[in-house]
Amino acid sequence: MKPRTPTKKAAPSPLWPMRINKYLAQKGLSTRRGADALVTKGQVLINGKKAALGDMVNEKDAVIVKNSPTAHDFKYIAFYKPKGIITHSPQGNEVDIKQYLSKNKQLRDLFPIGRLDKASHGLLILTNDGRITDRLLSPEKIHEKEYTVETVQRLRPSFKEHMEKGVRLEDSMTKPCKVQIMGENTFRIILTEGKKHQIRRMVSAMHNEVADIKRIRIMNIKLGNMKPGETRTIAGNERKQFLESLGLIA
């Protein structure tokens, strides 16, 4: 008998049609939430007609975003998020970051990259450049984020060693990280991943409790001496190094 020729599997086809917000996010023009805002403002056209929330796009459709920023219009802002501000899914009377930023005309059209929970404070990057969302937040990427942490109880002598090796959480193991002990109940930690409430869960697994978390660095962007609520423009060599690290400029 002749050997059986393996049947070739057909290549998976793209998921068309797709929602307009997903399409714009994949094209790097915005985040999905930012895309919804562009649609609501009437800035998105599908085959010459204004798009509506939830519209579907086919592969050959002509999609135009009016007044979309060019590389020269992209803004990158370092923002010191105060405690009490929600960066995702506010509940009830909670103040979310969009409400907070809407008070400043220069920040209204920007969105935060990533999250920082309500009780935490420190550095967030605000931008109108949707291209950097996946490049910065994807689990496959390795970008450092640095925090100072205060705990309720004193740190155990073995704290640094166990934290740096990785901590077993309820559903996963954390990646190795860098820890510097600053005092009896304070330490710095550098992570290259971003699991939900990761530092709080890691400290809890080490039989302690977090009293305060402050993010002081994202990649080469540092919080420095900024105060809660303050912003500063990321420009010059700092901006160039940031975008080079994300693969957006050579």
C-alpha positions in Angstrom: 0.0 0.0 0.0 1.2 3.5 -0.8 1.8 5.7 2.3 -1.0 7.9 3.0 -0.4 11.5 2.0 -1.2 13.8 5.0 -4.1 16.1 4.4 -3.1 19.7 4.4 -5.1 21.8 6.7 -6.5 25.0 5.3 -4.9 28.2 6.8 -7.2 29.8 9.3 -9.1 32.8 7.7 -9.1 36.2 9.4 -12.1 36.8 11.6 -14.1 39.0 9.3 -16.3 40.8 9.8 -15.0 42.4 13.0 -16.2 45.2 15.2 -15.1 48.6 14.3 -13.4 49.3 17.6 -11.4 46.0 17.3 -10.4 47.0 13.8 -9.1 50.4 14.8 -7.2 48.9 17.7 -5.6 46.3 15.5 -4.6 49.0 13.1 -2.9 50.8 16.0 -5.1 53.9 15.6 -6.6 53.7 19.1 -7.5 51.4 22.0 -10.9 49.8 21.8 -12.3 52.3 24.3 -10.6 55.1 22.5 -12.1 53.8 19.2 -15.6 54.0 20.7 -15.0 57.6 21.5 -13.9 58.3 17.9 -17.0 56.7 16.6 -19.2 58.6 19.0 -17.6 61.9 17.9 -18.4 61.0 14.2 -14.8 60.8 13.2 -14.9 57.3 11.7 -16.2 56.6 8.2 -16.9 53.1 6.8 -17.3 53.2 3.0 -18.0 57.0 3.2 -20.7 56.7 5.9 -20.4 57.6 9.5 -19.8 54.5 11.7 -22.0 53.7 14.7 -21.0 51.9 17.8 -21.0 48.1 17.2 -20.7 48.4 13.4 -18.9 45.5 11.7 -16.1 45.9 9.2 -15.3 43.6 6.3 -11.8 43.1 4.9 -12.3 45.2 1.8 -14.2 48.0 3.5 -12.7 51.5 3.3 -12.3 52.8 6.8 -11.2 56.4 7.4 -10.6 58.2 10.7 -11.0 61.9 10.3 -8.6 64.2 12.1 -6.6 61.2 13.4 -3.2 62.1 14.8 -0.1 61.7 12.7 3.3 60.8 14.2 3.9 64.5 14.7 0.6 64.9 16.7 1.2 62.0 19.1 1.5 63.0 22.7 3.1 61.1 25.6 2.5 62.5 29.1 3.8 61.3 32.4 1.0 61.6 35.0 1.1 61.1 38.7 -2.2 59.3 39.5 -3.4 60.1 43.0 -5.0 57.5 45.2 -8.7 57.1 44.8 -8.8 57.5 41.0 -10.1 54.5 39.1 -8.3 53.5 35.8 -10.8 50.8 34.8 -14.5 50.0 35.3 -15.6 52.5 37.9 -18.5 51.6 40.2 -21.2 53.8 41.6 -19.8 57.3 42.6 -16.1 56.3 42.0 -14.2 58.9 40.0 -12.6 57.3 36.9 -9.5 58.7 35.1 -11.5 60.0 32.1 -13.6 62.2 34.4 -10.4 63.4 36.2 -8.6 64.2 32.9 -11.6 65.9 31.4 -11.0 68.9 33.7 -7.9 69.7 31.7 -8.5 70.6 28.0 -5.0 69.4 27.0 -5.6 65.9 28.5 -9.2 65.2 27.4 -8.3 63.3 24.2 -5.6 61.2 25.9 -6.0 57.8 27.5 -4.0 55.9 30.1 -1.8 52.9 29.1 -2.4 50.1 31.6 -3.9 50.2 35.0 -3.1 51.3 38.6 -5.6 50.3 41.2 -7.7 52.7 43.2 -5.6 52.4 46.4 -2.2 52.7 44.6 -0.6 55.9 43.3 2.2 56.9 41.0 3.2 56.9 37.3 0.8 56.4 34.5 1.5 57.2 30.8 -1.2 59.1 29.0 -1.2 59.2 25.2 -3.3 59.4 22.0 -1.0 56.9 20.3 -3.0 53.6 20.2 0.1 51.8 18.7 1.8 51.5 22.1 -0.9 49.7 24.0 -0.1 46.2 22.9 3.6 46.9 22.6 3.8 47.9 26.2 1.2 45.7 27.8 1.4 42.4 25.9 2.5 39.5 28.2 4.9 38.5 25.4 6.8 41.8 25.8 9.3 42.3 28.6 9.2 45.9 29.9 10.3 46.9 33.4 7.9 48.6 35.8 9.3 49.7 39.2 7.4 50.2 42.5 8.1 51.2 46.1 6.0 49.2 48.5 5.2 49.6 52.2 3.9 46.6 54.2 1.9 46.4 57.4 4.2 43.9 59.1 8.0 43.7 59.1 9.6 41.9 56.2 10.8 38.4 57.0 14.6 37.7 56.4 13.7 35.3 53.5 11.3 37.8 51.9 13.7 39.0 49.2 14.9 35.5 48.2 11.4 34.1 47.9 9.9 37.1 46.0 12.7 37.2 43.5 12.4 33.5 42.6 8.7 33.9 41.8 5.6 33.5 44.1 2.9 30.9 43.7 -0.5 32.7 43.4 -3.9 31.1 43.4 -3.9 30.5 39.7 -0.3 30.9 38.5 3.4 31.4 39.3 4.9 34.9 39.0 8.0 35.5 36.9 11.3 36.1 38.6 11.7 39.8 39.6 14.2 42.1 41.3 13.7 43.2 44.9 15.6 45.7 47.0 14.9 45.9 50.7 14.7 49.6 51.8 13.7 49.2 55.5 12.0 47.0 58.0 8.7 47.1 56.1 9.6 48.8 52.8 11.0 47.5 49.5 11.4 48.2 45.8 10.3 45.7 43.2 10.9 45.6 39.4 8.4 43.5 37.5 8.3 42.5 33.8 4.6 41.4 33.9 1.3 42.8 35.0 -1.1 40.4 36.6 -4.1 41.9 38.3 -3.2 43.2 41.8 0.1 41.3 41.4 2.1 43.0 44.1 -0.7 42.8 46.7 -1.2 39.1 45.9 2.5 38.4 46.1 2.9 40.1 49.5 -0.2 38.3 50.7 1.3 34.9 49.7 4.3 35.9 51.8 2.1 36.2 54.9 2.1 40.0 54.9 -0.1 42.8 53.8 0.4 45.9 51.6 0.0 49.3 53.2 1.0 51.4 50.2 2.1 51.0 46.5 3.7 53.7 44.5 4.8 53.2 40.9 8.0 55.1 40.2 9.1 54.0 36.8 7.8 52.5 33.5 10.7 51.5 31.3 12.9 54.6 31.1 10.1 57.0 32.2 10.5 58.0 35.8 8.1 59.7 38.2 10.9 61.7 39.8 9.8 64.5 42.1 6.3 64.9 40.6 3.4 65.3 43.0 -0.1 63.7 42.9 -2.1 65.1 40.0 0.9 66.6 38.2 1.8 65.9 34.5 4.8 66.5 32.4 5.5 66.0 28.7 7.7 63.1 27.7 10.0 64.7 25.1 13.5 64.8 23.7 15.9 61.8 24.3 13.5 60.4 26.9 10.7 60.1 24.3 13.1 58.8 21.7 14.4 56.0 24.0 10.9 55.1 25.0 9.7 54.7 21.4 12.8 52.9 20.3 12.3 50.4 23.1 8.8 49.8 21.8 10.1 49.3 18.2 8.3 52.4 16.9 11.3 54.2 15.6 14.7 52.8 14.4 
